Amino acid sequence: MTIFFTADTHFGHAKILLYCDRPFANVGEMDAELIHRWNETVGEEDVVYFLGDFCVGDPRKYARRLKGLIYFLPGSHDKEIGKLDNILPPIYTLSHIPVPIVLCHYALRSWPMSHYGSWHLYGHHHGRLEPYGLSFDVGVDGHDFYPWSIDQVAEKMAGLKPIVDYRKNK
């Protein structure tokens, strides 16, 4: 089992093609390619944390076509996300892993345990917001439309520096 993170697929959202200059001819092509890239990356036994802006319309139409056990955090466009199972609160901390990871659709300037080395993953900015401390955008627009594995997140975090780290004073 592998853990993955992603955000901002915007399935069914035709205007996102223009807003984010996505390289697809139409929303149908975009949806098909995003589903393909997800399913070639994520296995049936994997877990995916989706950090908001899943789709326009009924999310069941898309969720049933995706591999893995998906946990959803609400985003700014998720009007019908409540139709799905596995809905998490808007800010959620994964604490059962070696480094706590704070998940939210929005970028936070400070997050729980940030001054002790916790990580923060977010979406919403479509790859246009620079990382801040040990945080960065895991949305599809900044990762060639693929989910991020936990190993890829760890590799990216290794190149980032915390803003404040009280662990050094121990």
Stockholm file with secondary structure:
# STOCKHOLM 1.0

chainA/1-170         MTIFFTADTHFGHAKILLYCDRPFANVGEMDAELIHRWNETVGEEDVVYFLGDFCVGDPRKYARRLKGLIYFLPGSHDKEIGKLDNILPPIYTLSHIPVPIVLCHYALRSWPMSHYGSWHLYGHHHGRLEPYGLSFDVGVDGHDFYPWSIDQVAEKMAGLKPIVDYRKNK
#=GR chainA/1-170 SS CCEEEEBCCCBTCTTHHHHTTCSCSSHHHHHHHHHHHHHHHCCTTCEEEECSCCBSSCTHHHHTTSCSEEEECCCTTCTTGGGSSCBCCSEEEECSSSSCEEEESSCCSSCTTGGGTCEEEECSSTTCSCCCSSEEECBGGGTTTCCEEHHHHHHHHHTCCCSCCGGGGC
#=GC SS_cons         CCEEEEBCCCBTCTTHHHHTTCSCSSHHHHHHHHHHHHHHHCCTTCEEEECSCCBSSCTHHHHTTSCSEEEECCCTTCTTGGGSSCBCCSEEEECSSSSCEEEESSCCSSCTTGGGTCEEEECSSTTCSCCCSSEEECBGGGTTTCCEEHHHHHHHHHTCCCSCCGGGGC
//
